[in-house]
Amino acid sequence: MTIDHHATITDIKKLQRRLRKFPVKIQQRVIKSATNFAMTPVMKLAKQTVPVGDGLTPDGETREHLRDTIWKKSKLYKHRGTAVTVVGNDYVRGPHSHLVHDGTQPHITPLVHKRALTIEDSLIGRAVKHPGSEPRKYLLLAHQSKRGEVVSRFTLKMARGIEKEANKLAKT
């Protein structure tokens, strides 16, 4: 598959005019599929660039690496006729994702278990003095660097979806 990285919003508007000739259900299916397809490179790049820690909580328990908590989800808002695809972290599996993405100020983290991760001189009673961390905006950077490809992939998938649906309707 060849993707033209120079697709424009004008191209998308032309496709939308063609798509409006189809029944609403077909329009929604084509647009949802296109948004899902378009955001795949963002998800892949975010997984490649997310910082990989040691997979332990501050209390020494194992947890999934953030890379494994990144997902892509498409949703169709039927009442508005809008399709959205979001790339992000599963907060249940990676509740610290926002701390890595946005960074943290220095702070004290209370320990819950005896098997705690400690750094020499950072243990204060039942807490660890965390030095803070710089933001590692892997999701934002992935989106920004893949913006052109997202538009091109969206355009390509929409064009293919319209063609496929037109062929189906022609056969009936």
C-alpha positions in Angstrom: 0.0 0.0 0.0 1.3 3.4 -0.9 0.4 6.4 1.2 0.6 9.9 -0.2 1.9 12.0 2.7 0.6 15.1 0.9 -3.1 14.5 1.2 -5.0 17.7 2.2 -8.1 18.7 4.0 -9.5 19.6 0.6 -9.2 16.0 -0.4 -11.1 14.9 2.7 -13.9 17.5 2.0 -14.3 16.0 -1.6 -14.5 12.5 -0.1 -17.1 13.7 2.4 -19.3 15.1 -0.4 -19.1 11.7 -2.1 -19.8 9.9 1.2 -23.0 12.0 1.9 -24.7 10.2 -1.0 -24.7 7.0 1.0 -27.1 6.0 3.8 -26.1 7.2 7.2 -25.1 3.8 8.5 -22.6 3.3 5.6 -21.2 6.8 6.2 -20.6 6.1 9.8 -19.0 2.7 9.1 -16.6 4.2 6.6 -15.6 7.2 8.8 -15.1 5.1 11.9 -12.9 2.6 9.9 -10.9 5.5 8.5 -10.2 7.2 11.8 -9.1 3.8 13.3 -6.8 3.1 10.4 -5.4 6.6 10.4 -4.3 6.6 14.1 -2.4 3.3 13.9 1.0 5.0 13.3 0.5 7.2 16.3 -0.1 4.2 18.5 2.9 2.4 17.1 5.3 5.3 17.6 4.0 6.0 21.1 4.8 2.3 22.0 8.3 2.6 20.5 9.1 5.9 22.3 7.5 5.5 25.7 10.1 5.3 28.4 10.6 1.7 29.6 11.2 1.4 33.4 11.9 -1.6 35.4 8.2 -2.5 35.7 7.9 -2.1 39.4 5.7 0.0 41.6 7.2 2.2 44.3 6.4 -0.6 46.7 8.4 -3.2 44.7 5.4 -4.9 43.2 5.6 -5.8 39.5 3.4 -4.1 37.0 3.1 -3.9 33.2 5.4 -1.7 31.3 3.7 1.5 30.0 4.4 0.3 26.5 2.0 -2.6 27.1 -0.8 -0.3 28.4 -1.0 1.9 25.3 -4.2 1.3 23.3 -6.3 2.7 20.5 -10.0 2.9 20.7 -12.5 4.1 18.1 -16.0 5.3 19.0 -18.9 6.5 16.9 -21.2 9.2 18.3 -24.3 8.3 16.3 -26.4 11.3 17.4 -23.7 13.7 16.1 -22.4 11.5 13.3 -18.9 11.9 14.6 -16.2 9.2 14.8 -13.3 9.5 17.1 -10.2 7.4 17.6 -8.1 7.9 20.8 -4.6 6.7 21.5 -3.7 6.6 25.2 -2.8 4.5 28.2 -5.1 2.2 30.0 -5.2 3.9 33.3 -6.2 0.7 35.2 -3.1 -1.1 34.0 -0.8 1.9 34.0 -2.1 4.4 36.6 1.3 6.2 36.6 1.2 7.0 32.9 0.3 10.7 33.4 3.2 11.0 35.8 5.6 9.8 33.2 4.0 11.8 30.3 3.7 15.1 32.2 6.5 14.7 34.7 6.4 15.2 38.5 7.7 17.7 41.0 9.9 16.3 43.8 7.7 14.6 46.4 7.5 12.1 49.2 5.9 8.7 48.4 4.6 6.7 51.4 5.5 3.0 51.3 2.8 0.4 51.8 4.8 -2.8 51.8 8.1 -3.7 53.4 9.5 -4.9 50.0 10.0 -1.3 48.9 12.3 0.1 46.3 14.7 2.4 48.1 17.6 4.5 46.9 20.4 5.1 49.5 19.5 8.2 51.6 16.1 8.6 50.0 14.3 6.4 52.6 12.6 8.6 55.2 10.8 6.4 57.8 8.0 4.7 55.8 8.4 6.9 52.8 10.7 7.5 49.8 11.9 11.0 48.8 11.3 11.1 45.0 13.5 13.6 43.2 10.8 14.4 40.6 11.0 13.7 36.8 11.0 15.6 33.6 8.0 15.2 31.3 8.4 12.5 28.6 5.5 13.5 26.3 5.5 10.3 24.2 1.8 10.5 23.2 2.0 14.2 22.2 5.2 13.7 20.3 3.9 10.7 18.5 0.8 12.6 17.4 2.7 15.6 16.3 5.3 13.7 14.3 2.7 11.5 12.5 0.1 14.2 11.8 0.7 14.2 8.0 0.6 10.4 7.8 -2.6 10.4 9.8 -4.3 12.7 7.3 -3.0 10.7 4.4 -4.1 7.4 5.9 -7.5 8.8 6.7 -8.0 10.0 3.2 -6.8 6.7 1.7 -9.1 4.6 3.9 -12.0 6.8 3.3 -11.5 6.6 -0.5 -11.2 2.9 -0.4 -14.3 2.6 1.9 -16.4 4.7 -0.4 -15.3 2.7 -3.4 -16.0 -0.6 -1.6 -19.5 0.6 -0.5 -20.3 1.9 -4.0 -19.4 -1.5 -5.5 -21.6 -3.3 -3.0 -24.6 -1.0 -3.8 -24.0 -1.4 -7.5 -24.3 -5.2 -7.1 -27.7 -5.0 -5.4 
